[in-house]
């Protein structure tokens, strides 16, 4: 994860893009990319959505959008100093306490 964040940061620095990588801009970009992922599934039936990875073209689109979402999320975490894996671990623990098995 840290290696990917470093590559993303180096990519931005090399193009002088880091000036645009504010939390607000990264959160907005993350939202846009997540919406592009949703768009792929928007009018599919539940069965069609479950089979989306069976078609090479749609699988490629989904994979690219997932990568875009992850890239912006990692960049946002880097800028804000959030350890994404630690944050997820803590959230799962809170949810386990909040929603106990009944």
N, C-alpha and C positions, 0 to 999 in steps of 0.2 A: 504494500500500500504506500509506504513512504517513498519507494522508488518511483512509483507512478506519479505521485505528487511532485516529486523532484523533476521528472521529465516534463510534466505539464508546466511547471514554473519556468524551467529553462526554455521551453517552447515559447512561452509568452514573453520572456525577457529578450530573447533573440529577435523578436518582432516588435519590440517596444509596446507590447499590449498590456503589460502589468498595470499601467496607469488607468486602464479601463476596468480592471478586476477589483472593483469595490464590492463590498458585501451586497449592496443594493443591485448592482448590475449582474453579479453572479447569481443572486437569487432569482432575478427576473429571467435570466438566460436558462436557469434550471427549470423554471416553470414553463418556458416556451418549449424546451426539449421534451419535458414530460408530456406536454400537450401533443407534441408530434408523435410520441409513442401511443398515446390514447387514440389519436386519429386513425392509426392503423387498425385498431380494434372496434372503432366506433359503431359500425353498422353490421358487424359480424354476429352471428348467432353464438350462443355458448359453445356449441359443438365446433363451429368454424374457428372460434378463437382458440380452442384447445388444440386445434390442428394447424395453427398458423406456422409452426416451424417445419411442417412437412413440405411446404412449397419453398424451393430455394430462393425465389425472389422476395417473398414476404419474410422469410427467415433472415435474409440479409438486411432488409429494412428494419426489422425488429432489433436485430443485433446492433446495428449502427445507432439506433435511437437509444438503446440501453447504454451503449458506450458514451454517447453524448451526455445523457443524464448523469452517469457516474463521473464523468470528467468534470462537469460543472459542480457537482456535489463535493468532489475531492478538492477542487480549487476553492470553493467556499469554506470548507473546513480548514484548509491551509491558511487562508486570509484571516479567519476568525480564531485560529489556534485551537480548533476542536479535533480531538482524536476520535475519528469516526467509529472505529471499532469499540473503543471504550464507551462512547456515547450509546452505541447500540446495545452493548452488554448491560449497561446500567438501565436502559429503557426496558429491556426484556425482564430484568429483575423486578423493576417497578410493576410491570404488567403481570408478572407471576403473582405478586402480592395482591395486586388490585383485582385480579380475576382468578381466584383460587379454583382448583378443581372441585367440583361439587358431586 
